[in-house]
Amino acid sequence: MDPPPIYHNTQKFIETASGNKVSKLSTLAGSQNIILNGKTVVMEGCVLRGDLGSLKVGKNTVIRENAILRPPFKRFAKGVAFFPLYIGEHVYIGENSIINCAHVGSYVHIGKDCVLQRLSMLKDCCAVLDGTVLAPDTVVPPFAVFAGNPGRQVGELPEITQELMIDYTWAFYRNLLPLSKKPIEPSSSESQSDETSK
């Protein structure tokens, strides 16, 4: 099922040469350490913490409003070390989710209000449902569906998950449209006059 169109003010988005659409109301800290591989959407309120470590996001990934991407860390006797955060292609990250894991594979759907704690790993073609909290070092296997707090496997995804995620992320990208393309709805007075003329 295609996501509905989202109309945005073009003055509040930056579109890069590789087709990334990044809201000016998002925060890309340490942008020199952030790689967006093309046709990725970063919505308003998002925070990408490249100042803590390198952050690489695959093509056609959707990062919804107020999501936070933060490279994972590990405590040692002499302090804290941050590790790179890799996110694959055709990944959907829902609103208000916090991603602090080591790796997110491709064709992954992460719901809203999720917390993926440090050094957890999501393999390709898996899903994390809304409100899920993954404990540190959790591994989500391919085609698994995780939910709850702490997150546990509650189901499986179909074999066509890869195709479904490609279609969904492409549709989201296509349906992020400038306000100038929003259809004009007739005012209530115009629709009433149309009805009386009938």
VENPE-V910809 format. One record per residue. PSI is psi in degrees with one decimal (NA if undefined). NEAR is the number of other C-alpha atoms within 8 Angstrom. Layout:
BEGIN
psi: {PSI | PSI}
near: {NEAR | NEAR}
END
This chain:
BEGIN
psi: {126.7 | 141.0 | 150.5 | 157.9 | 141.9 | 120.3 | 131.7 | 157.4 | 117.0 | -24.5 | -13.9 | 6.3 | 147.7 | 128.5 | 120.8 | 172.4 | -29.7 | 7.1 | 3.9 | 140.6 | 109.4 | 124.5 | 138.4 | -12.5 | 13.3 | 166.7 | 119.1 | 89.0 | 135.3 | 50.0 | -22.2 | -17.8 | 7.8 | 126.1 | 120.1 | 117.1 | 8.3 | 137.8 | 35.7 | 142.8 | 127.0 | 110.7 | 174.0 | 147.8 | -5.0 | 150.3 | 119.7 | 114.3 | 68.8 | -12.0 | -16.6 | -27.0 | 172.6 | 146.2 | 114.3 | 124.9 | 125.3 | 168.4 | 154.7 | 36.4 | 143.7 | 121.9 | 107.5 | 176.6 | 136.2 | 15.1 | 149.4 | 125.0 | 118.4 | 121.8 | 145.6 | 159.8 | 162.2 | 137.8 | 134.4 | 170.8 | -33.6 | 6.9 | -154.5 | 137.4 | 136.1 | 146.7 | 157.8 | 151.0 | 120.3 | 129.5 | 131.1 | -160.7 | 152.2 | 50.1 | 140.0 | 124.3 | 119.0 | 171.6 | 142.2 | 17.2 | 148.5 | 118.3 | 112.1 | 22.0 | 173.4 | -34.3 | 133.8 | 119.9 | -171.4 | 157.3 | 44.4 | 138.2 | 118.9 | 124.2 | -173.8 | 158.5 | 30.7 | 152.2 | 111.6 | 103.7 | 171.5 | 138.3 | 14.5 | 158.0 | 132.9 | 119.5 | 174.8 | 149.7 | 55.2 | 173.6 | 143.6 | 119.4 | 163.2 | 137.2 | 9.3 | 141.8 | 116.0 | 127.9 | 157.3 | 143.1 | 12.5 | 139.6 | 123.0 | 114.2 | 165.9 | 141.1 | 12.6 | 149.5 | 123.3 | 146.9 | 162.9 | -179.0 | 103.2 | 153.6 | 133.7 | 158.9 | 129.3 | -2.7 | -173.5 | 153.7 | 156.3 | 163.9 | -20.4 | 17.2 | -40.7 | -48.7 | -39.0 | -42.6 | -36.5 | -47.8 | -42.7 | -46.8 | -35.9 | -43.7 | -40.4 | -44.8 | -45.0 | -34.1 | 2.8 | 96.2 | 150.8 | 152.5 | -29.2 | -19.9 | 1.0 | 128.5 | 142.6 | 121.5 | 138.1 | 144.0 | 162.9 | -34.3 | -36.8 | -41.3 | -33.3 | -41.7 | -32.0 | -40.2 | -39.4 | -32.6 | -24.5 | NA}
near: {3 | 6 | 8 | 6 | 8 | 7 | 10 | 10 | 8 | 8 | 5 | 9 | 11 | 11 | 8 | 7 | 5 | 7 | 9 | 14 | 12 | 12 | 11 | 9 | 9 | 12 | 9 | 10 | 9 | 10 | 8 | 6 | 10 | 13 | 8 | 10 | 11 | 10 | 12 | 18 | 13 | 13 | 13 | 11 | 10 | 15 | 12 | 12 | 14 | 16 | 9 | 9 | 12 | 12 | 14 | 12 | 14 | 13 | 12 | 14 | 16 | 14 | 14 | 15 | 12 | 12 | 16 | 12 | 10 | 13 | 17 | 13 | 10 | 8 | 7 | 7 | 4 | 4 | 6 | 8 | 8 | 10 | 10 | 11 | 15 | 11 | 12 | 13 | 12 | 16 | 17 | 14 | 14 | 14 | 12 | 12 | 15 | 12 | 12 | 15 | 15 | 14 | 12 | 13 | 14 | 12 | 16 | 16 | 12 | 13 | 16 | 12 | 12 | 17 | 12 | 15 | 13 | 13 | 13 | 16 | 12 | 13 | 14 | 12 | 15 | 16 | 13 | 12 | 12 | 10 | 11 | 17 | 13 | 12 | 11 | 9 | 9 | 9 | 8 | 10 | 9 | 9 | 13 | 14 | 13 | 14 | 15 | 9 | 8 | 9 | 11 | 8 | 8 | 8 | 7 | 7 | 11 | 6 | 6 | 6 | 11 | 9 | 7 | 8 | 13 | 10 | 8 | 11 | 14 | 10 | 10 | 13 | 12 | 7 | 10 | 10 | 11 | 10 | 9 | 4 | 7 | 8 | 4 | 4 | 4 | 6 | 6 | 6 | 6 | 8 | 9 | 8 | 8 | 8 | 7 | 6 | 5 | 4}
END
